[in-house]
Amino acid sequence: MNSRILKILVTQLGPLGNWLLATGAYLDIRNHYPDGLIYHFTRTGFLELAERQGCFDHILTTPWVTNNQEPLALPRRWRQALSFARHWRSTFKGLGFDLIFDLHGGHKLSTVYLGTAPSHSRFFRLSRSRDHMLEVYRETLSTAGIQSSSEPYLSKQQTSAHVDLPRDPYVVFIPCSERAHHNKNWPLERFMSLAANFHTQAILPVIAGVEKNLTALEPLRKMPGNLDMVGKLTLPELATTLYHAKLVVGVDTGTTHMASILGSPTVGLFGPTDMHRWKLCGATAHCFKRGAMHEIQADEVWAACQHLMTNKSACEINKRCSDCDV
């Protein structure tokens, strides 16, 4: 009887939303290989989340992940890509994985995997399906004989970080996409209008975001009656803050996906995003979908907020909304 422990690599180097949507897949892999030695390859910024998730035995991280928004000269990109490939090719070859689940995809990782695995190893590449990312991950796992059915989730450890939460009821605003996707951002003056409405209900608007958005969000951050938390929270602290919020209102970014996965009542604001692929998960999430972000009106968002704060379910509001809302 072969009692050798399988070495398994699970890769996800995408942005936060991708990492979160794959959490159900992480759990299914862990459950399918309970005795396997599972390594996770991800971004350095997601290390705390990965450690608290409880699915991995070892976590490998890299600080460098390019995207089309980075203003890097082409020669610099090539140098970084070569350095990245050399380092991780050597690391993976030394570890000798039996199974590799590439939940990231992309050509950069394909060059890293070449020649690094033993001849007996099996490689499961991200499905090319254009379905919702949940289905893409499930289809990928099905090629390994894993019946994936788990929904995205964050463990209880993810929402137990020590953070000084407001004593009064609060709503979290997520006004900016992490990347420089200006076509994903809702006009800031409409968030300010929304904040004024919450002030009348004695509900504190908490402004969340990454440090690089400090300047862009300054009018909203400094608006009297708002609590500025931009750039001040780690990801576990952010998860804890979202989990205890009365409501979350956010644009298409990973933090908004985090809120809906945590089960917090969430209003998502989506412009040109492919909703078939990136729709928020959960019964407590409602999404506004328009061709452009400025087409989403503040009064309709406020109406959705009032409903979710009262009912904590998006089912009824989703039935009443137009075909543009999902």
N, C-alpha and C positions, 0 to 999 in steps of 0.2 A: 504494500500500500504506500503510495506516494504522499508523504506528509510535508513536503516542501511548501513553505509559505510563499504565496504569490506576491510579487512586487508589482504594484499598480500605480500608474501616473494619471492624474486627472488635471487637465490644463484648462484654465480660464484666465486670459489676460485682457479681456474686454473691459469696458467701463463698468461702473458700479451697477447699472441696471442689468447688464448681462450676467454679472456675477450673482446677483440676487435671484434672477429668474432661473438660474441653474441650481439653486439650493435644493430643490426637490430631487434633481438628478444626483447630486452628491449623496443624499440620504439613500436613494435607491441603490447606488453602487456600494455604499457601505453595508447595506442590508443583504445584498446579493453575495458579497465577499466578506462575511463577518470576521474571518480569520486572516484576511489579506493585510498586507502592509501597504497602506495607501499614502502616496505622496501627492501633494497638491502644489501646482506651479501657478503662481498668480502675481499680481502687482504688490509691491512693497506696502502701498497704502492700505491694502486689504488684509494685512497680516493679523490684526486684532480680530477682525470679523471671522477669518478662517480658523483661528485658534479657538474662539468661543463656540463655533458651530458644532464641534464634536464629531466630525466625520473623518478627520484625517489624522494619520500617525506622524507625518512629517510635512512641513510646509517649506517650499522653496519660493523665494521671491526675487523679482527683478524690478529695479526702479525705472527702467527705460522701456516705454511702450510708445511708439510714435502714433500719431494720427494726422489726418490731412490738414488739421488746423495749425499745426506747429510750424512756425516760420523758420525752418532749418534749410540751409543751403544743401543742394543735392550731394556734393562731396561729403559733407558732414553726415548726412543720412547714411551714405554708403559705409563710412568708417564705423559708425555706431552699429549698423546692421551686421557687419563682419565681426566686430568685437563680441556682440551679443551671440551670434551663431557659434563662434569658436568656443566661448566659455561654456555655453549650455550643452553643446555637442559633447564636449569632454566630460562634463558632469553626468549627463544622461548615460553615456557609454559606460562610465564607471559603475553606475548603479544597476544597469542591466535589467530594465523593466520587462515583465512578462506581458502586461497589458497596458496599452496607452489609450486613454479616452481624451481625444482632442475636442473639447467643448468650446474652443475658441475659433478654430479655423484660421484661414489666412496663409499666405505663401511664406511669411517669415518663419513660422514654426515648422513648416514642412521641411525647410532646409536644415533646421536644427535636428529633426528626428532622423534624417538620412544617415544610415550606417551606425546608429547608436544602440539599437536594440539587438538582443540575441536572435538567432535564426528562428527560434520557436515562438517568439513574441507575436502578439496580435495587436493590430492598430485599428482603432475605431474613429474614423474621421467624422467631423460635424456634418450632419445631413444638409444637403443643398435645398431642402424644401423651403418654400416661401410662406409656410404657415406661421402661426404665432410661435414665438421662440420656445414656449413650453412644449409644443408639439415637435419642434425641431430637436430639442434635447431628448424627448422620449423616443423619437425615431432613431436617433443616434444610438441610444442604449439598446433598442430592440435588435440591432444588428449583432449585439453581444449576447442575445438571449435574455435580456433583462426586461421584465414587464414593468415599465416605469409608470407609476400612477400618482406619486406624491406631488402635492402642490408645493410651490415655493414657501419656505418658512424660515423664520429666524428663531433660534433656540432661546430659552428663558434667560440664559446667560447674556444674550445680546441686549436685553432690556433691563439689566441690573447694574449698569454702570453708575458710579457715584457722580451725580450732577445736581446742582442747586436748581430744582424745578420751581417755577412760579407757584405761589400758594393759591392764587386766583385762577379760575378757568382761563385757558389760553388756546389760541389758534396759531399754528405754525404756517408762515408764508415761505414758499420756495420760489423766489421770483426769477432766478436765472438758471439756464442750463450750464453745466460745468464747462463745456467746451464753448467756443466762440460762435455758437449757433444763434445769431441775433433773430433769425426767423422763427426760433422756438420760444422767444421771450415775449411775455405779455406786456403791453405798455405800462410803465411803472406808475403813471398817474392813476391807473385803474386799480392797482394794488393799494394805492394811497386812499382812494375812494372807498375801497372795501375795508381798509383799516378803520376809517372814520365810522363806518357802520358798526363794526365790532365794538368800538369805543362806547357807542350808545347802549350796547348790551352788557357793558362791564366785562367784556372778554378781551384779554390782553393779546395783541398781535406780537408774535415772536418771529423775528426775521432770521432765517437760516441761509447759509450759503458758504462758498469757499472764499478764502482770503483774497484771491485775485479779483473778486467782484466788489470789494469794499468801495471803490470809487463810484462804480456804476450804480450801486444801491444806496449811496449816501443820502439822498432825499428821503427815502423810505426808512433807513436806519435811524435818522435823526428826527423823524417825525415825532412830536410829543405824544406820549401814550404808548409808544412801541418799545419793545425790548430787543436790542441789537445783539444777536448771537452769531453774526457772520464771521467765519474763520475762527471761532472760539471753541468748537466742539470736535472731539474725536468721533469716529464713526460709531463706536458703542455708545458714547454719550448722546450722539444725535439720535440713534435708535431708541434710547430710553426716553428722550424728549418727545419724539414722535409718538411713541407708544402711549404716553400719558396725556397727549393733547386731546382737547375736545373736538378738534377738527384740523385738517391739513389742506391747504390750497397750494398747488404747485404746478409748474410748467413740466414739459416732458424732459425729465432728468432722473437719474438713479435714485435720488432722495425721495421723490414722489412715489416711485415704485416701492421703495422701502416702507413708506407709510402704509400703502395699500396692503402689502404683504403682512405687515404687523397687525392688520385689522382695524387700523384707525380710520374713522370716517374721512374720506379723501375726495377732493374735487380736483381732477386733472384737467389742465388746459393744453390742448393739442392743436397745432396748426398743420404744417405740411407732413407731419409724421404719418407713416403707414400704420394705421390703427389695427389692421388685420394682423400685423406682426408684433405690435408693441402695446396693445391695450392693457390697461391696469388690471391686476388680478383682484378678486375678492368681491363679496356682496356689499361691502361698505364703500365701494369706489364708484364715482360717477365721472365720466369724461365728457368734456366739450370738445368737439372736433369741427374745425372750420378750415377753409382753404388758406387763410392767413390769420395770425394771432389777433390782429386789430379788429377782426370781425366778431370776436367774442365780447359781448357787452357786460359791463360791470353789474347791471341790475339782474341779469339772468344768472350770473355766478352767485350773487348775493341770495337769490331765491333758492338756488340749489344748496347753499351753505345752511340756510335756515331749515330746510327740510332735513338735511343730514344730521344737524344738531338735535333735531326733535325726534327723528325716527331711527337714526343710526343704520339705515339700510337704504341702498340706492335702488332697490327693486322698483318701488312705486314711482320714483322720479324718473327712472329710465323708461317706464311705460308711458309717462306723460310727455316726455320730451320729443322733439322733432327727429326726423331721420338723421339729422346731422350730429345728434348726440348719441353716445353709446355707453 
